[in-house]
């Protein structure tokens, strides 16, 4: 799913959700979790050209490593999130 808007591409306001395999492009934020939303799992997402931040994850949530892929990029982490 590709999302484009003038706020967050994916805004998580609840508890114990899974955000997996999404793509957020040209937003203010790519993925943003509400300050009191906890227990969410954020994995295998791609965020690009978001003006404020690609990933803004509040404390109490779990997110996979955010990697910046480049030329000849290789990763052994199947759960990684990507910012480019």
C-alpha positions as CSV (number, residue, x, y, z in Angstrom):
1,X,0.0,0.0,0.0
2,X,1.4,3.4,-0.9
3,X,0.0,6.4,1.0
4,X,0.5,10.1,0.1
5,X,-1.0,13.0,2.1
6,X,-0.2,16.1,4.1
7,X,0.1,14.5,7.6
8,X,1.3,11.0,8.5
9,X,1.4,8.3,5.9
10,X,0.5,5.8,8.6
11,X,-0.7,7.2,12.0
12,X,-1.0,4.6,14.8
13,X,-3.3,5.8,17.6
14,X,-4.1,2.4,19.3
15,X,-2.6,-0.4,21.1
16,X,-1.1,-3.8,20.1
17,X,-1.3,-3.2,16.3
18,X,1.1,-4.5,13.6
19,X,2.3,-2.2,10.9
20,X,3.9,-4.4,8.3
21,X,5.0,-4.0,4.7
22,X,3.7,-0.5,4.0
23,X,5.1,2.3,1.9
24,X,4.8,6.0,2.9
25,X,6.0,8.7,0.4
26,X,5.8,12.5,0.4
27,X,4.1,13.1,3.8
28,X,5.0,15.1,6.8
29,X,5.8,11.9,8.6
30,X,6.1,8.4,7.2
31,X,5.0,6.3,10.2
32,X,4.0,8.1,13.4
33,X,2.7,6.6,16.7
34,X,0.6,8.6,19.1
35,X,2.5,9.4,22.3
36,X,0.4,7.2,24.5
37,X,-0.1,4.4,22.0
38,X,2.0,1.4,23.1
39,X,2.6,-2.3,22.3
40,X,2.6,-1.7,18.5
41,X,5.0,-3.7,16.3
42,X,6.5,-1.9,13.2
43,X,8.3,-4.1,10.7
44,X,9.3,-4.3,7.0
45,X,8.1,-0.8,6.0
46,X,9.5,1.7,3.5
47,X,9.4,5.5,3.9
48,X,10.8,8.1,1.5
49,X,10.8,11.9,1.0
50,X,8.7,12.5,4.2
51,X,9.5,16.1,5.3
52,X,9.6,15.9,9.1
53,X,10.7,12.3,9.8
54,X,10.3,8.9,8.1
55,X,9.8,7.0,11.3
56,X,8.6,8.7,14.6
57,X,8.0,5.9,17.0
58,X,6.9,6.7,20.6
59,X,8.4,4.9,23.6
60,X,6.6,1.6,24.5
61,X,6.4,0.4,20.9
62,X,8.7,-2.1,19.1
63,X,10.1,-1.3,15.7
64,X,12.7,-3.1,13.6
65,X,15.9,-1.5,12.7
66,X,15.7,1.4,10.2
67,X,18.2,1.0,7.4
68,X,19.2,3.4,4.6
69,X,19.7,1.3,1.5
70,X,22.3,2.4,-1.0
71,X,24.2,1.2,-4.0
72,X,25.0,-2.5,-3.5
73,X,22.8,-2.6,-0.4
74,X,22.7,-6.0,1.4
75,X,20.9,-6.8,4.6
76,X,20.4,-10.1,6.4
77,X,17.6,-8.6,8.6
78,X,14.3,-9.8,7.1
79,X,12.3,-7.5,9.5
80,X,14.1,-4.2,8.7
81,X,12.4,-1.0,7.9
82,X,13.9,1.2,5.2
83,X,14.3,5.0,4.9
84,X,15.5,6.4,1.6
